[in-house]
């Protein structure tokens, strides 16, 4: 999908804001999406929701849970950049439940001495390709893609 390879550019266009919910879900959940971090995907979803809040908030929890890989956003970023989006969580309380579940899925293995590291969870701020849907996600840097 061409849009996935140029997601950062495409997500800034007026056409992106006009896509229907089904296309947004398909695009945001695409394994071949190239982004700097999963926070970019979250921010793109916010822009799309904000473009027509009244008509789109009914899709927010579903899209947040199914299209954004929240477990790939560091707990620090969730607390400082995701949770402060009050208009979303005030309007759709279930979105906060989704965020809390993601925080749990990341925090519990760390508390129990798991060998997960922030880089294994996709918290590195480099451009990457979503390589697969497993949890935790594995990412391939752009440099590795070019090397073959």
Secondary structure, DSSP 8 states (H G I E B T S, - for coil): -HHHHTHHHHTTSHHHHTS-HHHHHHHHT-TT-EES-HHHHHHHHHHHHHHTHHHHGGGHHHHHHHTS-GGGS-HHHIIIIITT-HHHHHH-HHHHHHHHHHHHHHHHHHHTT-S--TTTTT-S-S-EEE--S-SS--EEEHHHHHH-
